[in-house]
Amino acid sequence: MSSPAAAFERCIAAGGVVLFPADTVYGLACDPDNGEAVARLCAIKKRPPPKAAAIMFFAVEDALASLSALGERTRAALARLLPGGLTALLPNPERRFPLACGNDPSTIGLRVPRLALLADVRRPVLQSSANLAGGPDSRRLSDVPEEIRAAVDLGFDGGELPGTPSTVVDLRGYEAGGEWAVVRAGALDPAELAVALGPGSVP
């Protein structure tokens, strides 16, 4: 019997869409470089593309190795904050993962959850919350709309999750001037952000 991580990777590699528990809310994942898979994920959510989505890695070292153009100050900040309930908006000079960047290929959203179930996954995925566009986030598998559960190729039940989505932080100006701002409050404690990043903009 294969591990959850192996089954997850096989499904993603085959162009499938996976329903999985993150460390915050339930999410959907697919291959970020497969246009058909990305279009299908958007169709499942009833979300019109193009809209930016996060790229999720399951190990911090994999994320930092993939986004090799990030400066040392930004990389050090990410190493302090990840894994955890953060989505970081980062500069993307190499135009990596364009299908996840919506109308702004110069910016990429990065997520690295603290997730034992899929800790051995070594490939990145395009990740979005497991809800219909504009709908509430799903704390339990049963909260995910039935039409989404029926449409995915593979699903995991991780029990009840905290239910608060990740905190979105804009780090695009961090390398040059230490500037950062919270775009969406969420799972990460603002005090933790301030300790890790220095003075910034917290709502």
N, C-alpha and C positions, 0 to 999 in steps of 0.2 A: 504494500500500500504506500503510495507516494505521500510526501509531506505536503502540508498546505502551501508552502513556498514553491515547491516544484510544480504543483498543479496550477498555481497562480501564474507562474512564468510560462508554462506550456500554453495556457489559454491566451495570454497576452501575445505570445509569439505567433499564434495562429490567427491573430486578428480579432480575438474575442473581446467582450466587455465583461468585466468582473465587478461584482458587488461585494464590498468588504468593509470590515470595521476598522476605522482609523483609531487614533487615540482621543478623538474629539466627537465626531459624528460618523455615520455610515457614508461611504463614498462609492463612486464608480471609477473604474480605471480602464485604460486601453493603451495600446502602443502609440506613443506620441508622434511617430514618424509614418504611421499608416493612415492615409487620408480617409479611406473607407471606414476604418474603425472609429476615427474621431467623429466623422459625420454621423455614424450610427449612435455613438454615445450622446451626441447632441440631440438626435431624433428621439432617443429613449427619454431624455429629459424634457423634450419639447422646447428646446432652447435653440433659437436661430443663431447659426454661426455668422460672422466670426465674433466670438467673445473669448477673451483671454481665460485660460485655465492654468492651474498650477502644474508644474512638473514635480513629481514626487520620486524621491529616492528613499531607500530603506536603510542606508548607512551614510553617515556624514562624510566619510572618506570618499565614497563613490561620488557624492554630489560635488565635493571640492575638486576631485580629479576631473570630472566632466566639464565643469565650468572653470576652465583653466585660466581664463582672461581676468578673473576677479583679482583685485589688488589685495595685498597682504593685510591691510587694516580691516577690510571687509571679511576676508577669510577668517581672521582671528575672531571677529565678532560672531560669525556664524558658528564657529567651533564652540564658543561659549554658550550659545543659545540653543543649539540643536544637538540631539533630537528633541522635539517638543512641539507644543501647540502654536507654532509660528509659521506664517507664510511670508517670506521675504521677497519684496519687489527689488530686483537687482538689475544693474546695467547688463546688456547683452550685446557687446560689440561684435561678437562672432556670429550673431544671428542664429544661435542654437535653437532647436525645437520650434521652428516657425509656426507650426500648426497650433501651438499652445499660446501664441503671443497675440492673437487677435489682430487688431489694426496697428499695433505698436511693436514691431519686431525688435526694437532697441531695448525693450524691457521684458524680463522673464520673471515669473513667480516661482519660487522654490519652497518646497515643503519636504521635511524629513520627520516623520512621526516617530514616536516612541512606541513601537509595536512588535511585541515578541512573536506574535503569530507569523509574521512575514519578514522577520529580521534577516533571514537568509536570502531574500530576493536581491539579485544583483543588477537587475535592469531597471531603468527609469520608466515611469508611466505618466501619462496625462491623467490628472485626477480632478474630479469634480464631485460635489456633494450629491448624495443619492436622493434627490427630490425632483419634483417637476419644477420647471423654471418659475421662480418667484415663490415657491412653496416652502413650508417649514423644514428645517433640518430634522434628520431622523436619528433618534437616540437609541431605538431598538430596531431589530430587523422587521418586526411587525409594523413599525411606523413607516417603513418604506412603502410607497404606493404599490399596490398589487400589480399594476401594469408594468412597473419597472422591474419588480421581482420576476415577472413572467418573461421579460424580454432579454435579460442578461444570459450569458453563457455559463457562468459559474458564480456561486454565491457562498459566503461564509457568514455564520452566525457567531458574533463575538459577544453576545449577551448585551446587557445594558451599558451604554457608554455615557461619559459625562454630559454630552448633549450641547456643549458650547463650542461653536466653530473656532478655528484657529484665529489668532490675532494677526492682522495684516499690517506689516511695517514696511514703509518705503525707505530702502537703504541706498537708493541710487546716488545720493549726494554724500554718502558716508565716507567714501575713500578720500575724497578731496578735502572735505571740511568737517567731518564728523557729524554731518546733518542727518537726522532721521525723523520720521513722523509716523504716528499710528494712523492708518487709513481706516481700519475697522477694529474696534475693541473686541476681544474674544478670550480665549482660554488662557493666554499668558498673563501673568501678574505684571501690571505696569511697573511695580517696584523692581522686579527682576530685569525688565528692559532697561530701566535707568541705571542699574548697577552694571549691566553688561555693556551698555552703549554710551553712557555718559549723558549729559544734559540733552534733552530733545523735546519733541512735541508729543505729549500724551494728553488725550482728551479727558 
